[in-house]
């Protein structure tokens, strides 16, 4: 399955919505999109993974790396709305706090 992304702006905050499966074949594409948003002078970036049905270790690495780059740039970073299976993986790896995982209502 391919990966699609879209960016929504609200003031100086950005939401990167991701759909599909994030794996070694397309993780670099996700990295490029998130990095472009981080360096755009925003105050916060949320990565909405509500439509991500699968993420492998490469994809998780992209999110962790993005969280670190955002912190270095003084940008708030969060991963939002993970499906149950993605949330379980992030939780098992202890990434909840580092990625500021949350479910928006």
DSSP file (Angstrom, degrees, kcal/mol; ACC not computed):
  #  RESIDUE AA STRUCTURE BP1 BP2  ACC     N-H-->O    O-->H-N    N-H-->O    O-->H-N    TCO  KAPPA ALPHA  PHI   PSI    X-CA   Y-CA   Z-CA
    1    1 A X              0   0    0      0, 0.0    20,-0.2     0, 0.0     2,-0.1   0.000 360.0 360.0 360.0 141.4    0.0    0.0    0.0
    2    2 A X        -     0   0    0     18,-0.1    19,-0.5     1,-0.1     2,-0.4  -0.329 360.0-118.9 -83.3 168.1    1.3    3.5   -0.8
    3    3 A X        -     0   0    0     17,-0.2     2,-0.4    -2,-0.1    17,-0.2  -0.889  25.9-172.7-108.5 134.5    1.7    6.3    1.6
    4    4 A X  E     -A   19   0A   0     15,-2.4    15,-2.5    -2,-0.4     2,-0.3  -0.974   2.3-173.9-125.9 146.1   -0.2    9.6    1.3
    5    5 A X  E     -A   18   0A   0     -2,-0.4     2,-0.3    13,-0.2    13,-0.2  -0.963   6.1-176.8-134.3 152.6    0.3   12.8    3.3
    6    6 A X  E     -A   17   0A   0     11,-1.8    11,-2.9    -2,-0.3     2,-0.4  -0.985  16.5-140.2-144.6 153.0   -1.4   16.1    3.5
    7    7 A X  E     -A   16   0A   0     -2,-0.3     2,-0.4     9,-0.2     9,-0.2  -0.952  11.9-168.8-119.9 131.7   -0.6   19.2    5.6
    8    8 A X  E     -A   15   0A   0      7,-2.5     7,-2.7    -2,-0.4     2,-0.4  -0.965  10.5-150.8-118.3 135.2   -3.1   21.4    7.3
    9    9 A X  E     +A   14   0A   0     -2,-0.4     2,-0.3     5,-0.2     5,-0.2  -0.883  18.5 174.0-109.4 136.8   -2.1   24.8    8.8
   10   10 A X  E >  S-A   13   0A   0      3,-2.4     3,-2.0    -2,-0.4     2,-0.2  -0.873  71.2 -55.6-135.8 102.8   -3.7   26.5   11.7
   11   11 A X  T 3  S-     0   0    0     -2,-0.3    -1,-0.1     1,-0.3    31,-0.0  -0.482 119.9 -22.3  61.3-126.6   -1.8   29.7   12.6
   12   12 A X  T 3  S+     0   0    0     -2,-0.2    31,-2.7    -3,-0.1    32,-1.0   0.127 120.6  96.7-102.1  21.7    1.8   28.6   13.1
   13   13 A X  E <   -Ab  10  44A   0     -3,-2.0    -3,-2.4    29,-0.2     2,-0.4  -0.840  57.1-158.7-106.0 147.2    0.8   25.0   13.9
   14   14 A X  E     -Ab   9  45A   0     30,-2.3    32,-2.5    -2,-0.3     2,-0.5  -0.979   7.7-158.7-128.7 140.9    0.9   22.3   11.3
   15   15 A X  E     -Ab   8  46A   0     -7,-2.7    -7,-2.5    -2,-0.4     2,-0.7  -0.980   5.7-159.9-116.3 123.9   -0.8   18.9   11.1
   16   16 A X  E     -Ab   7  47A   0     30,-3.2    32,-2.1    -2,-0.5     2,-0.5  -0.910  11.0-158.6-101.7 110.4    0.7   16.2    8.9
   17   17 A X  E     -Ab   6  48A   0    -11,-2.9   -11,-1.8    -2,-0.7     2,-0.4  -0.787   9.0-165.2 -92.4 130.7   -2.0   13.7    8.1
   18   18 A X  E     -A    5   0A   0     30,-2.7    33,-0.9    -2,-0.5     2,-0.4  -0.932   7.8-177.0-120.3 137.2   -0.6   10.3    7.1
   19   19 A X  E     +Ab   4  51A   0    -15,-2.5   -15,-2.4    -2,-0.4     2,-0.3  -0.992  46.0  23.4-135.0 143.4   -2.6    7.5    5.4
   20   20 A X  E    S- b   0  52A   0     31,-2.7    33,-1.5    -2,-0.4    34,-0.8  -0.793  99.0 -33.7 111.9-152.0   -1.5    4.0    4.4
   21   21 A X  E     - b   0  54A   0    -19,-0.5     2,-0.7    -2,-0.3    34,-0.2  -0.922  47.6-148.6-112.1 135.6    1.3    1.8    5.6
   22   22 A X  E     + b   0  55A   0     32,-2.8    34,-2.1    -2,-0.4    37,-0.3  -0.911  40.2 135.1-106.3 114.3    4.6    3.3    6.8
   23   23 A X  S >> S-     0   0    0     -2,-0.7     3,-1.8    32,-0.2     4,-1.7  -0.800  70.4 -71.3-145.1-173.7    7.5    0.9    6.1
   24   24 A X  T 34 S+     0   0    0      1,-0.3     4,-0.3    -2,-0.2    -2,-0.0   0.764 122.5  62.3 -57.7 -27.0   11.0    0.8    4.7
   25   25 A X  T 34 S+     0   0    0      1,-0.2    -1,-0.3     2,-0.1    -3,-0.1   0.727 123.1  14.0 -74.5 -21.0    9.8    1.4    1.2
   26   26 A X  T X> S+     0   0    0     -3,-1.8     4,-1.4     2,-0.1     3,-0.6   0.352  90.9 104.7-136.4   5.5    8.3    4.8    1.9
   27   27 A X  H 3X S+     0   0    0     -4,-1.7     4,-2.5     1,-0.2     5,-0.2   0.849  79.9  58.9 -61.1 -34.8    9.6    6.0    5.3
   28   28 A X  H 3> S+     0   0    0     -4,-0.3     4,-2.3     1,-0.2    -1,-0.2   0.860 101.8  55.1 -64.4 -33.5   12.0    8.5    3.6
   29   29 A X  H <> S+     0   0    0     -3,-0.6     4,-1.9     2,-0.2    -1,-0.2   0.926 109.3  46.5 -62.6 -44.7    9.1   10.2    2.0
   30   30 A X  H  X S+     0   0    0     -4,-1.4     4,-2.6     1,-0.2     5,-0.3   0.912 110.4  53.6 -63.7 -42.6    7.5   10.7    5.4
   31   31 A X  H  X S+     0   0    0     -4,-2.5     4,-2.9     1,-0.2     5,-0.2   0.920 108.2  50.0 -57.6 -45.6   10.8   12.0    6.8
   32   32 A X  H  X S+     0   0    0     -4,-2.3     4,-2.1     2,-0.2    -1,-0.2   0.902 111.4  48.0 -62.0 -42.4   11.0   14.6    4.0
   33   33 A X  H  X S+     0   0    0     -4,-1.9     4,-1.6     2,-0.2    -2,-0.2   0.945 115.4  43.6 -64.8 -48.6    7.5   15.8    4.6
   34   34 A X  H  X S+     0   0    0     -4,-2.6     4,-2.5     1,-0.2    -2,-0.2   0.926 113.4  51.2 -65.0 -44.0    7.9   16.1    8.4
   35   35 A X  H  X S+     0   0    0     -4,-2.9     4,-2.2    -5,-0.3    -1,-0.2   0.894 107.5  53.5 -60.9 -40.0   11.3   17.7    8.1
   36   36 A X  H  < S+     0   0    0     -4,-2.1    -1,-0.2    -5,-0.2    -2,-0.2   0.882 110.8  47.0 -61.8 -37.8   10.1   20.3    5.7
   37   37 A X  H >< S+     0   0    0     -4,-1.6     3,-1.3     1,-0.2     5,-0.5   0.911 109.7  53.1 -70.3 -42.5    7.3   21.3    8.1
   38   38 A X  H >< S+     0   0    0     -4,-2.5     3,-0.8     1,-0.3     4,-0.5   0.900 110.0  46.9 -60.6 -42.0    9.7   21.5   11.1
   39   39 A X  T 3< S+     0   0    0     -4,-2.2    -1,-0.3     1,-0.2    -2,-0.2   0.423  89.0  89.2 -83.0   4.4   12.0   23.8    9.3
   40   40 A X  T <  S-     0   0    0     -3,-1.3    -1,-0.2    -4,-0.2    -2,-0.1   0.322 108.4-104.3 -83.9   8.1    9.2   26.0    8.2
   41   41 A X    <   +     0   0    0     -3,-0.8     2,-0.2     1,-0.2    -2,-0.1   0.843  68.6 152.5  75.7  34.1    9.3   28.2   11.4
   42   42 A X        -     0   0    0     -5,-0.5   -29,-0.2    -4,-0.5    -1,-0.2  -0.499  48.0-138.4 -93.5 164.6    6.2   26.7   13.0
   43   43 A X  S    S+     0   0    0    -31,-2.7    33,-2.5     1,-0.3     2,-0.3   0.753  83.2  13.2 -92.0 -27.6    5.5   26.4   16.7
   44   44 A X  E     -bc  13  76A   0    -32,-1.0   -30,-2.3    31,-0.2     2,-0.4  -0.999  54.9-162.7-151.6 151.2    4.1   22.9   16.7
   45   45 A X  E     -bc  14  77A   0     31,-2.8    33,-1.8    -2,-0.3     2,-0.4  -0.997   7.6-172.2-132.5 126.2    3.8   19.8   14.5
   46   46 A X  E     -bc  15  78A   0    -32,-2.5   -30,-3.2    -2,-0.4     2,-0.7  -0.972  12.8-151.1-117.1 138.6    1.3   17.0   15.0
   47   47 A X  E     -bc  16  79A   0     31,-2.9    33,-2.4    -2,-0.4     2,-0.7  -0.914  11.9-154.0-109.1 106.7    1.5   13.9   12.9
   48   48 A X  E     +bc  17  80A   0    -32,-2.1   -30,-2.7    -2,-0.7     3,-0.3  -0.723  19.2 173.5 -86.7 112.9   -2.0   12.4   12.6
   49   49 A X  E >   +     0   0A   0     31,-2.7     3,-2.0    -2,-0.7    34,-0.6   0.021  37.1 122.5-108.5  25.5   -1.7    8.7   12.0
   50   50 A X  E 3  S+     0   0A   0      1,-0.3    -1,-0.2    30,-0.2   -31,-0.1   0.813  81.1  43.7 -57.4 -30.9   -5.4    7.8   12.3
   51   51 A X  E 3  S+b   19   0A   0    -33,-0.9   -31,-2.7    -3,-0.3     2,-0.7   0.126  86.3 108.4-104.9  20.4   -5.3    6.3    8.8
   52   52 A X  E <   +b   20   0A   0     -3,-2.0    31,-0.5   -33,-0.3    34,-0.2  -0.878  40.5 179.0 -97.2 114.5   -2.0    4.4    9.2
   53   53 A X  E     +     0   0A   0    -33,-1.5     2,-0.3    -2,-0.7   -32,-0.2   0.661  67.7  18.6 -89.6 -17.0   -2.8    0.7    9.4
   54   54 A X  E     -b   21   0A   0    -34,-0.8   -32,-2.8    31,-0.0     2,-0.3  -0.987  56.6-178.7-155.1 140.5    0.8   -0.5    9.8
   55   55 A X  E     -b   22   0A   0     -2,-0.3   -32,-0.2   -34,-0.2     2,-0.1  -0.983  12.3-158.5-141.6 132.3    4.1    1.0   10.8
   56   56 A X     >  -     0   0    0    -34,-2.1     4,-2.3    -2,-0.3     5,-0.2  -0.359  42.4 -86.3 -99.8-175.6    7.4   -0.9   10.9
   57   57 A X  H  > S+     0   0    0      1,-0.2     4,-2.2     2,-0.2     5,-0.1   0.819 127.0  55.8 -63.5 -31.3   10.6   -0.1   12.8
   58   58 A X  H  > S+     0   0    0      2,-0.2     4,-1.8     1,-0.2    -1,-0.2   0.925 108.7  47.4 -66.3 -43.5   11.9    2.2   10.0
   59   59 A X  H  > S+     0   0    0    -37,-0.3     4,-1.9     2,-0.2    -2,-0.2   0.893 111.3  50.4 -63.8 -40.7    8.7    4.3   10.2
   60   60 A X  H  X S+     0   0    0     -4,-2.3     4,-2.6     1,-0.2    -1,-0.2   0.901 108.0  54.2 -64.1 -39.4    8.9    4.5   14.0
   61   61 A X  H  X S+     0   0    0     -4,-2.2     4,-2.8     1,-0.2    -1,-0.2   0.871 105.0  53.8 -60.7 -37.4   12.5    5.6   13.6
   62   62 A X  H  X S+     0   0    0     -4,-1.8     4,-2.4     2,-0.2    -1,-0.2   0.923 110.3  46.8 -61.9 -44.8   11.3    8.4   11.3
   63   63 A X  H  X S+     0   0    0     -4,-1.9     4,-2.3     2,-0.2    -2,-0.2   0.912 113.6  47.5 -65.3 -42.4    8.9    9.6   14.0
   64   64 A X  H  X S+     0   0    0     -4,-2.6     4,-2.1     2,-0.2    -2,-0.2   0.931 113.0  48.6 -64.7 -45.4   11.5    9.4   16.8
   65   65 A X  H  X S+     0   0    0     -4,-2.8     4,-2.5     1,-0.2    -2,-0.2   0.902 111.3  50.3 -60.5 -41.1   14.0   11.3   14.6
   66   66 A X  H  X S+     0   0    0     -4,-2.4     4,-2.7     1,-0.2    -1,-0.2   0.894 107.6  53.6 -64.4 -40.2   11.5   13.9   13.8
   67   67 A X  H  X S+     0   0    0     -4,-2.3     4,-2.3     2,-0.2    -1,-0.2   0.906 111.1  46.5 -61.0 -41.1   10.6   14.3   17.5
   68   68 A X  H  X S+     0   0    0     -4,-2.1     4,-2.4     2,-0.2    -2,-0.2   0.914 113.0  48.0 -67.7 -43.6   14.3   14.9   18.2
   69   69 A X  H  X S+     0   0    0     -4,-2.5     4,-1.4     2,-0.2    -2,-0.2   0.882 111.9  50.7 -65.4 -37.2   14.8   17.4   15.4
   70   70 A X  H  <>S+     0   0    0     -4,-2.7     5,-3.1     2,-0.2     4,-0.5   0.935 109.9  49.6 -63.9 -46.0   11.6   19.2   16.4
   71   71 A X  H ><5S+     0   0    0     -4,-2.3     3,-1.3     1,-0.2    -2,-0.2   0.916 109.3  52.0 -59.6 -43.2   12.9   19.5   20.0
   72   72 A X  H 3<5S+     0   0    0     -4,-2.4    -1,-0.2     1,-0.3    -2,-0.2   0.825 112.2  46.6 -61.5 -31.6   16.2   20.8   18.8
   73   73 A X  T 3<5S-     0   0    0     -4,-1.4    -1,-0.3    -3,-0.3    -2,-0.2   0.432 117.6-112.4 -90.3  -0.5   14.4   23.4   16.8
   74   74 A X  T < 5S+     0   0    0     -3,-1.3     2,-0.5    -4,-0.5    -3,-0.2   0.784  71.3 140.1  74.4  27.0   12.1   24.4   19.7
   75   75 A X      < -     0   0    0     -5,-3.1    -1,-0.3    -6,-0.2   -31,-0.2  -0.898  54.8-124.1-107.2 128.5    9.0   23.0   18.0
   76   76 A X  E     -c   44   0A   0    -33,-2.5   -31,-2.8    -2,-0.5     2,-0.4  -0.488  33.0-164.9 -67.6 139.6    6.4   21.0   19.9
   77   77 A X  E     +c   45   0A   0    -33,-0.2     2,-0.3    -2,-0.2   -31,-0.2  -0.986  14.4 165.4-133.7 138.9    5.9   17.6   18.4
   78   78 A X  E     -c   46   0A   0    -33,-1.8   -31,-2.9    -2,-0.4     2,-0.5  -0.995  29.1-141.4-150.2 150.5    3.1   15.0   18.8
   79   79 A X  E     -c   47   0A   0     20,-1.5    23,-2.0    -2,-0.3     2,-0.3  -0.968  34.4-166.0-108.8 126.7    1.8   11.9   17.2
   80   80 A X  E     +cd  48 102A   0    -33,-2.4   -31,-2.7    -2,-0.5    23,-0.2  -0.841  46.5   6.5-122.1 153.0   -2.0   11.8   17.3
   81   81 A X        -     0   0    0     21,-2.4    -1,-0.2    -2,-0.3    22,-0.2   0.789  66.8-176.1  59.1  41.0   -4.8    9.4   16.8
   82   82 A X        -     0   0    0     20,-0.4   -32,-0.2    -3,-0.2    -1,-0.2  -0.412  28.7-114.0 -68.2 142.8   -3.0    6.1   16.3
   83   83 A X     >  -     0   0    0    -34,-0.6     4,-3.1   -31,-0.5     5,-0.3  -0.279  39.1 -96.6 -63.9 163.0   -5.1    3.0   15.5
   84   84 A X  H  > S+     0   0    0      1,-0.2     4,-2.5     2,-0.2     5,-0.2   0.881 123.6  47.6 -53.4 -46.3   -5.1    0.4   18.2
   85   85 A X  H  > S+     0   0    0      2,-0.2     4,-1.7     1,-0.2    -1,-0.2   0.886 115.0  45.4 -68.2 -37.3   -2.4   -1.8   16.6
   86   86 A X  H  > S+     0   0    0    -34,-0.2     4,-2.4     2,-0.2     5,-0.2   0.911 113.1  50.8 -69.4 -42.6   -0.1    1.2   16.0
   87   87 A X  H  X S+     0   0    0     -4,-3.1     4,-2.5     1,-0.2    -2,-0.2   0.904 108.5  52.6 -60.0 -41.8   -0.8    2.5   19.5
   88   88 A X  H  X S+     0   0    0     -4,-2.5     4,-2.8    -5,-0.3    -1,-0.2   0.909 109.5  48.4 -62.4 -42.9    0.1   -0.9   21.0
   89   89 A X  H  X S+     0   0    0     -4,-1.7     4,-1.8     2,-0.2    -2,-0.2   0.938 112.8  47.5 -62.8 -47.3    3.4   -1.0   19.1
   90   90 A X  H  <>S+     0   0    0     -4,-2.4     5,-3.0     1,-0.2     6,-0.5   0.893 114.3  47.8 -62.0 -39.3    4.4    2.5   20.2
   91   91 A X  H ><5S+     0   0    0     -4,-2.5     3,-1.4    -5,-0.2    -2,-0.2   0.920 109.0  52.3 -67.1 -44.6    3.4    1.7   23.8
   92   92 A X  H 3<5S+     0   0    0     -4,-2.8    -1,-0.2     1,-0.3    -2,-0.2   0.834 111.0  48.7 -61.3 -31.8    5.3   -1.6   23.9
   93   93 A X  T 3<5S-     0   0    0     -4,-1.8    -1,-0.3    -5,-0.2    -2,-0.2   0.471 114.9-117.8 -86.6  -1.9    8.4    0.2   22.7
   94   94 A X  T < 5S+     0   0    0     -3,-1.4     4,-0.4    -4,-0.3    -3,-0.2   0.797  75.8 129.1  72.6  28.5    7.9    2.9   25.4
   95   95 A X     >< +     0   0    0     -5,-3.0     4,-2.6    -6,-0.2     6,-0.2   0.506  37.3  96.5 -93.3  -6.1    7.5    5.6   22.8
   96   96 A X  T  4>S+     0   0    0     -6,-0.5     5,-2.4     1,-0.2     4,-0.4   0.915  92.2  35.4 -52.2 -51.4    4.3    7.1   24.1
   97   97 A X  T >45S+     0   0    0     -3,-0.2     3,-1.0     3,-0.2    -1,-0.2   0.922 116.4  52.6 -71.9 -44.2    6.0    9.9   26.1
   98   98 A X  T 345S+     0   0    0     -4,-0.4    -1,-0.2     1,-0.3    -2,-0.2   0.852 119.0  36.5 -61.9 -34.7    8.8   10.6   23.7
   99   99 A X  T 3<5S-     0   0    0     -4,-2.6   -20,-1.5    -9,-0.1    -1,-0.3   0.388 104.6-127.7 -97.7   2.1    6.4   11.0   20.8
  100  100 A X  T < 5 -     0   0    0     -3,-1.0   -21,-0.3    -4,-0.4    -3,-0.2   0.930  35.2-161.9  49.9  50.3    3.7   12.7   22.9
  101  101 A X      < +     0   0    0     -5,-2.4     2,-0.3    -6,-0.2   -21,-0.2  -0.429  20.4 158.2 -68.5 131.5    1.2   10.2   21.6
  102  102 A X  B     -d   80   0A   0    -23,-2.0   -21,-2.4    -2,-0.2     2,-0.6  -0.967  40.6-127.1-148.5 163.1   -2.4   11.3   22.1
  103  103 A X        -     0   0    0     -2,-0.3     2,-0.2   -23,-0.2   -23,-0.1  -0.972  26.7-149.2-114.1 118.3   -5.9   10.8   20.9
  104  104 A X              0   0    0     -2,-0.6    -2,-0.0     1,-0.1   -24,-0.0  -0.587 360.0 360.0 -85.3 148.4   -7.7   13.9   19.8
  105  105 A X              0   0    0     -2,-0.2    -1,-0.1   -24,-0.0    -2,-0.0   0.411 360.0 360.0-109.9 360.0  -11.4   14.1   20.2
